[in-house]
Amino acid sequence: MPTNQLIGETSPYLQQHSHNPVNWYPWGNNAIEKAKRENKPILLSIGYTACHWCHVMAHESFENAEIAKLMNQYFINIKVDREERPDLDKIYQTANHLLTQGAGGWPLTVFLDPRDLTPFYSGTYFPPTPRFNLPAFKDVLQTIADIYQKQQHDIIKQNEQLRKILNYEVQSSEKIILNKQPIYLAHKKLENTYDSLNGGFGQAPKFPHTTCLEFLSQDSSSLVTDTLMHMAQGGIYDQLGGGFFRYSTDAEWRIPHFEKMLYDNAQLLHLYTEAFHHYGQPFFGKIARKIATWVLEVMQSEEGGYFSSLDADSEQEEGKYYLWNTLEIDSLLTLEEAKVIRIYYGLNNPPNFEKQWHLYVAELLDVLTGHCKMTINQAKQLITSGKKKLLAARGKRIPPQYDKKILTSWNALMIKALFFAGDRLQEKIFIESAMKALCFIQENLWVNKRLFATYKDKKSRFSGYLDDYAFLLDALLTSLQTIWKTEHLLFAIDIADCLLQYFYDESAGGFYFTANNHEKLVYRPKTMMDEAMPSGNGIAARALFILGHLLGEVRYLDAAENTLKAAWSTLLPHPAEHCSLLMALEYWLAPSNFIIIRGEIEEMKPWAEFAKKQLNTLVFSIPNSESSLPGLLGTKKISHKTEAFLCKGNECIGKTLNFQELKSIFMKN
């Protein structure tokens, strides 16, 4: 087998391409300098392990000797794992949008001028022969090679214009007065795009848009609960094993794109837990437990961190691991189980994927019991026993491939979700898992007061990005509300200080995605918009508001407020695309109640249990054994009895409260 320059990389995605006939290089000076010396354009291909169409293009083109020969002859070829280098992905996805005026995606295929790394042509998937209204990849290669040699002047001129657009920044104004207008506009837009029949927003393909649902969860309860119900009953949810797939290819949530991503499941675990806590529906708590259990059993490494993803494909077929035929169902189940399972999961309907069935809830229990002439309890028992048999049988199949990278930002999202779920669902095992992962990050990815972004094969690599710091700060604040550890508060302060020192824009406000000592790229992104994950700026702003009020630290409060002002020019015209920033704005307009409880651990528990049931309230239970606390917390004098301190923003009630006084304040409201 041929071997290329990716052979020494730790990324599973890059390793998948290390034996292509294409002479791939990882991103770095070796490849870039070679392209300059040989005056060849760079063919940059960005993807990730769980991406189905990345695999398709790899099999069709990158394993094709004829196409590989063209790539090697005319280009210096660089492969990038978007999960290791989200900075490069953000830059070149933005450039692709500007060049094509269309949507991006993966695999991303970009042709760069080696002199300044500016892209002059781009696309996503290209087939080996013309189809899907797309040109053949080999024709694209030949055409781009000719253009690069013959149209240098045009390329240079276009690149200058593109760099000018990419580096343009709107300057924030001191005169901006933050207000509720974008919050109101976002509600209206989301309500207008809401799918009242199936839940969610827009039409197929349909993504969870978790950040939007979280933003709506305080007010638009029916939009949130209906969407969560539809999703959990659909095929986007793994009805047997738990966990959610990345998105649905149809409006009804029935047929997913089959990869499972850690970041999706982290956000959905938090959202279903919050829905259970907020709306009191046991079904949401059940789904949250199933997600968390799947994460602990399948996605947590022995070292403690969480793996990144499960592939969409197994045995080179999309979704094969999850599909069923009726012969299998009938052979594995009793007659009664098969009858119920067939109706419940729609196996009496025509096949819904590649002449087989992917499971989704096709009939509600009350309808099913009428068909089968049985009670709801009998039907539940048969469904439960049938699902156990099917899951056991599925476990004997060849499973999808893992991407066993451990990413700081994605782990931080899951750590936050598991701390929250463990606390609200009273599941100690979830908290223990989160604590183990947090310790793993401290021990392996926090080195010399800086974060690394990724860990694989005992190696920590790549300087941390904004999301790594922002999401971890958010997770640490959630951990402090679950189990107080002063060392975690000090860790949070270190993380916040890094945000201000390395990422904050002192002149215009907001946070850049890369640190100020990061390698020089085409431009330095400052992303405000939510994507599949929330905006690092939105998460950083809200987390800094909370930490600033907890400690009385004005630097954090000012940075958070200035971030909102820096985003204001995009918040107003596109509010629904910035829901994480809107949640930070909501906090700025109406800060959460802070309840700080001091006392012995067991005595504080009923206080905390009551306080956490209150809306818009953050609760920190600090044992009396924790005596040396920074900032304002150091002024909360320890008493021999359990007491509470109640604050809201910069204002605190002057006296300590006993349990009855605390309860009476909230009863009045």
N, C-alpha and C positions, 0 to 999 in steps of 0.2 A: 504494500500500500504506500502511496506517496505520503510524505510528511512535510508540513509547512511550518511557518514561524509561530503558529498558535500552540504548538505541542507542549510548551512549558507553562501555559496559562492555567489558572485555577478555575476559571468560569466554565461550568458545564456546557454552556452554549458555545463558547469558543472551542472547547474540546471537541464538540460534535463536528466542527469544521476543520480539525487539525489534520485530517487525512484526505481532504478534498484535493483534486488536481490543481485547484486554484492556489497560487502562492500567496496565501493570506498572511498579513502582518497584524499584530495588535496595534492599537493607536499608540503612537510614540515617536520620538525623534528619529529612530532608525528608519521607519517607513517614510516619514515626511522629508527627511534629508535626502533619501534615495530618490524620491519623486522630484525634488528640486534638481539634483545632479543630472538625472536622466531626462528632465523636462517632460515628464509624463503626468497627466492628470491623475488624481486620486479617486478611485472608486471606493466610496465609503458605504458599507452595508451594515445597518443597525437592526438588531432583532433581539429575541429572548427565547429561552429554552421552551417555554410552554406554548409558543406561538405556532398555530397550525400552518398558516400560510408561509411562515419562515421555513418550515420543514418542506412544504411543497416546492418553494423556489430552490431550496438546497438540492432536493432530489432531481428536479427537472434541469437545473442550470449549473449549479456549483459542482455537481458530481458528473457533469457532462464534459468529456474530454475536449470536444470541439469548441464549446463555449469557454471552457477554462483556458484553452490556448489563446483565444482572442483577448480574454481578460489579462492574461499574463503578458501578452505582446504589447498591448497599448496602455496599460494602466498599472499603477501601484495599488494593490487591493488591500483594504483595511476592514477588518471585522470588529464590531463593537457590540458588547452586551449592554443593552440600554439600562439594565438594572444596576450594573456596576458604574456606568457613566451616564447618569441622567442629565448631566450638564450638556454633554454632546447631543443627546437626544432632544433636549429642549431647544437648543440652538438650531439644529438642522431640521427639526419638525417645523419650527417657525419659518425658517427660510423656505422650506418646501411649500408651505402655504402661500408665501409671498410669490414664489416662482410659478406655481401652478394654479393659484386661486381656488384650490380644492382642499379636501380633507387629507390629512396625513394618515399614518398608521404604520404597521410593520408587516413585512420587512420594509424598512426605509432604504431607498437606493439613491445615493447622492454623488454627484461628480464635482470634485473640488479642484480649484486652481491651486497648485502646490505652493505658489509664492505667498499666498496669504490665507489659504484654507477657506476661501469664500466659495460657496456652491454656485455653479453656473447652469446646472441642469439637475432635475430630481424627479423622482416618482416613488412608487411603493413596490408592489409586486409586478414583475414583468414575466410573461410566459415564454417558453422556448420557441413557440411558433405563434403567429398572430391569432388571438382569440380574446373574448370579453371586451372587444373594442380597444385592445391594447396591442402595441407593436411587439414583434418578436424581440427577445432580449439581445440576440446576436446582432440584429439590425440596429438596435439602440447603441450597442457598443461600437459598431463600425461608424455610425453617424456621429457620435460624440467624439470619437478619436479624430475624425476628419475635421469637425468644427474646431476642435482645440488647436489643430495644426494650422488651419486656414483662416480662422476668424479671431485671432488674438486681440485685435483692437476692440472688437465688439464685446468680447468677454471682459476685458479690463473695464470698459465703460459701464457695462451692466453690473459688474462686481462693485464698483464705486457707489453706484446708486443703491444697491442692496445693502451694503455696509452702512450707508448713511441712514437708511430706514431702520435697520436693526439697532443702531446705536442711539436713535432718537429717544429722548426721555422727556416726559411732561414734568415740568417743575411744579411742585406743590406750592400753594400760596398760604402765607400766614393769615390771610383774611378768610380762609375757609371756615365756615361754621358748621360743624357736624350736626346732622339732624336725622329725623326718621324717614325722610323721603325715599331713599333707596330701599329701605325695609318694606315700605308700603308698595313700591313699584315691583319688588321681587315677588311679593305675595300675589299681586295681580297677574304677573306674567306666569308664575307657576300654576296658578289656578286655571289660566287660559289654556295652558298646554297639557293639563292633567287629563289622563285617559280615564274617564268616569266608568267605562265598562270593565277595564282590566287592571286599573291602577297604574301607577307610574306616569312618566311624562313622554309625550310624543308617541311615535309609531316605531315599527321595527327598523333596525335592530334596537333593542331596548336594554338600557343599562340601569342599574339600581339607583344611581344618583343619590347616594347615601347622604352626602353633605346637605343636599337640598331637603331631604326628608327630615334630617336632624334640625335644620333651621325651622321647618314648619311644625315640628312636633309640639311646640308649646301652644300653638293656636289652632292650626287646621287639623284637628284630630282625625276626622274621617278620611282625609286624603292620605294621611300617614298609615292609619290602621288598615284601610282597605288595600293599600299597596303592599304592606307587609304580609297581609293575609294571602293575597293573590300570589306573591312571590313564593311564600312558603308552601303553597299548594301546587306550585308549578314545577316544571322540569328544570328550571334554573337552580332549584334546590335539590340536592341529592337525597331522594326520598328514603333510601336505604342506609346510607353511611353518614349522612349529615354533611354540613358545609355547602357553600354556594359556588356555582360556576360563575365565570366572569360576566357573561351577559346572555341575553336571549335573542335568538335570531328572528323571533316572531313577536307580535304584540301581546300574545296571551301568556308569555313566560314559559312556554311548553318545551321548546327545543333550544338548548343552550349552545354556546361555543364552549367546549367541554373542559377548558383548562380551569383549575382552581388556584386562585391567587391568595397569598397570605393577607395582603392589604385589604382585599374585598371582604374577607371573612372577619378580619379585625373590626372593620367599620360596621359591618352588619351585626356582629355579636354585640357591640356596644349599643346599636340602635334597637335591636330586639329586647335587650335587657332594659333599656330606658323605657321602651313601650310597655313592657310588663310592669315596671315600677310606676309609670305615670298613669297608665290606663287600667291596670289591674286585671288584664286578660291572661289567664294561665297558659293559653296556647303560645303566646309570645315567649313566656318563660321557658316552655318546653323546647322551642326552637333554639333559644339562646343556649340552653344546656347541651343540646345536640351539637351545635357549632363548637362550643368550647370542648366538649368531650372528643370530637373528631380532631381538634387541634392538638390536644394532649396525647392522644393515641397515635396520631399519624404524622404530625408536623413538628413535634419538638424533638430536638437532637438530644443525645445522651449528655452532651456538654451543657445543655440548657437553652441555647438559642433555638429559634424557630426557622425551619426551612422556608424557601421562597415560594415554591409552587409545585403543582402536579401538572404534567403535560396533558394536552387535549387528546393526544394520540396514544394508542398502545398497539403494538404489532403493526405499526405504520398505517393504522386506520383510525380516523377521528371517531372518538366516542365508543370504540368497540368494547371497552371494559364495562360500560354502563348499560349496554343494550341487551334486550331479551327477545326470545321467540316463544310462542305459546307451547311448543313441545317441551322446552326446558321448564317452563312454569308448571305444566301438568305433571312432569316427571318428578319434580322436587316437592310438590305440595299434595296434601290430601285433597279429596274431591271438594270438601267444604271450603278449605282454604283457597283452592284454585278458583272456585266460583266467586268468592268475595273479592279476591285480589284482582281478577280479570275485570270485574265491574269497577272496583275502586280506582284502579290505575289505568283504565281505558284500554285494556287489551282485547276487548270485544269490538273495539273500533278498528278501522284500517290501520296498518303499520304507519308510524309517523316519522321514521328515520331509517333510510337505507334498507327498506323492506323488513325492518324490525321495529321493536317498541322501546321507546325511552319513557320511563315512568313519570307520570304526574297525576295529581288527584283529579279524576274525571267525574266522580260522583260524590256528593257529600253524604255523610253517614246516614242522615235521616232519610234520604232518597234510597240509598243502598239497602237499608233494612226493610223498606217496603218491597223492593224487588225480591229480596232473599227470604222474606218472612221470618225475621229473627229480631231480637232486641239489639239495641245499640251496644250493650256490653258484650253480647255474643259476637257481634261484628268486630268490635275492637280487639277482642281476644284472638279471633281468627286472623285479622290483619297483622297483629303483633307477632304471632307465631309464624305466619307466612313470611313476613319481612326478615325474621331471624334466619330462616332457612335459605332465603334468596341471598341474603348478605353473606352467609357462610359459603354458599356456592360461588358467589362472585369473588370471594377472597381467594379462591383457588385458580382464578384466571391470571394471566400475565398482566400486571398492573401498569398504569402509566408511569413514565419516568419522573423521578424527583429532580428538581433543581435544589441542591443542598447548600447553596450559598445562604449565608446568614447576613441579612441586610439590616443595618442599624435602624433606619427609618421605619421599615415595615415591622421589625420587631417591636419598636416603640409603640406603634399603633396597637399591636396585639397585647403587649404588656398592659397598656392602659385599659383595653377592653376586658382583659381577664381580671385585673384588680377590681374593676367596676362590677363585672358580673359576679365575681366571688363574693363581693360585699352585698350586693342587692339580692342575689339568689341564695345567700348563706351557704356557699359551697367553698369550703376551706381549701380543697384541692386545686381550685382555679387560682386562688391567691398564692398558694405555694408554687405553682407553675410560673406565675408572673414574677415572683420573687427570684426564682432560680434563673429566669431569663435576664432579669435586671442585673443580677450579680455577674452573669456571664458577660454582659456588655461592659460593666465596670472593670472586669478583670482582663478582657481581651480586646476591647475596641476603644477604650479610654486610656490613652498613652500620653504622658507628659502634658496633661491638661488639654488634650485635643482628641476629637473623635475620629476614628476611621469609619468608612462607609460600609465595608463588606468584609466577611470572614469566610474562609474556605481552606480546608486542608491545613489547619493550624496556622494559617497566615492571615493577618489583618492587612487590608490594602485600601488605597485611595483615601485621600483626605475627605473628611466629612463635608456634606453639603448642608444647605439651610434646613432641609427637611429632617436631616438626622438630628440636628440640635433642637429644632422647634418641637418635633414630635416627642423627643425624649424628655424635654422640659415638661411638656403636657402630661406625659406618662408619670413622671416623678411627682407632679402635683396631685395626680389621682392616687398614687401609692400612699402619699402622706395623709390623704383622707380615708384610707383603708386601714393601714397600720403605720403609726407614726414612728419614723426613725430619723433622728436628727442628722445622721450621716447622709440621708437622701435629700434633706433640705439643703445641706452644704453642697452636695453634688448638683442640685438644681441651681444654686447660686453660681457655681462654676460654669454651668452650661449657659445660663443667662448672660454672664459676663463675656463668654466667648461670642455669643450672638452679637453683642454690642461692639466688641473689639474687632471682630473679623468680617462681619456681614452687614452691619448697619451703615446706611448712607447718611452721613452727618449733614450733608447739605440739602438733600431733597426728601429725606425720610424714607422709611421702608428698608427691606433687607434684600440684598443680592442673593442669588442662588448659590454662588461660589464665594469662597473666602477671598480677602484682599491679597493674599499671597498665593493664590491658585495660578496654575499655568495660564499664560495669555492665550485667549481664544478669539474667535471672530468678534464676539461681543460678550458682555457680562450680563446675563439675564437677571431681571428683577420681576419674577412672576407673581402676579396678584390673583390670577384666575384659578378656580378649582378645576382639577382634571379628574382622573379616576381616584386620586387621593386629594385631600383638601390642600389648599394653598398653604405653603410654609409661612407666608406673611400673615395669613389669617390666624393660623394656630399660634404663631409667635406672639402676635398682638394680644390675643386673649390671655395666653399663658403669662405674659409679662404684666398685664393688668392685675391678674390674680396674685402673682408673686409680689408685685409692687405694693399692693394693698396689704398683703400678709405681713410684709416686712417694713412697710412705710418707706420704700425706696423710690425716690422721685425719678431717678434715671430710667428705671424700667417703665414707669407710668408715662413719662414723656416720649420714650421711644415707641411705645404702643400707640399713643395718640397720634404721633407724627406719621406712623405707618398708615393709619386710617386716612389722614389728610393726603398722603402721597398717592393713595389709591382712589381718591375721590373722583377724579376725572374719568375713571373707568367704571366706578361703582354706579354712577348715575345713569349712563346709557345702557349698561349691561349688568344690572343688579343681580339677576338670578344666577349668573355665572360666577358670582363671588360670595357664595353663602357663608363660607367660613369667615370672611371679613365682616359680613353682616352680623354674624353672631358676636364678633368682637365689638362691633358698633353697638349692638344691643346692650352688651355689658357696659360700655362706656356711658350710654344714655341712662341705664338703670342698673347700677352695680349689684351684684349678688349680695345677699346677707352672708356675713361671715360669723360663724359661731365657733369660738375656741373654748374647748372644755379642758379644764385641768383637774386632775384627781388621780385616784388609783384606777388601774385598768378595769377591773370588774365593776367598780362603782360607776364608771363613765358610760358603760354599755347602754343602759336604758336611756340616758340622756342623748347619746348619739343616735340611737334607734329612732327616737322621737324627732330629733332635729333633721335627720335625713329624709323624713317624709314630707318636709316643707318644700314648697316650690322655690326655685331660684335661690337655693341656700347651699353654701359650702361649709362643711363641718370638719374640724380638725380636733381630734382627741389626743391631747398631749399628756402623757403620764408625768406625775410629779418627779419621777426619777430622772427625767430630762430637764436638767437645771440650767445649762449654759446654752441659751438660744440667741440667735442674732437679731438685730433690728428691733422693731416694735414688740416682737414676741418676748424679748428679754424684759420688757416692762410689765408683763402679766405675772404679778407676784404669786408665788405658790402659797396656798393655804393648806391647813390640815384637813379641810373638807373639800368636797367636789364643788366646783363653781364654773360658771360659764361667762364668757365675754361676748357681747353682741356688737358687731360693727357692720356698717354699710358704706362701701367706698372709703372715703377719708374720715367718716364720722363714726364714733363709737359711743355707746351708752356709758356714762361715767362710772357706773357701779357694777360690781359683779352680781350675778344672778343665781338664785337657787333654782331648783328644778321647777317649782310651781310658778315662780316669776317668769321663767323662760317660756313655759307652756302658755301662760296667760297673755304674753305679748303676741304670740302667734294666733291664739284663739280670737283675740280682738280683731286681727287683720283678716 
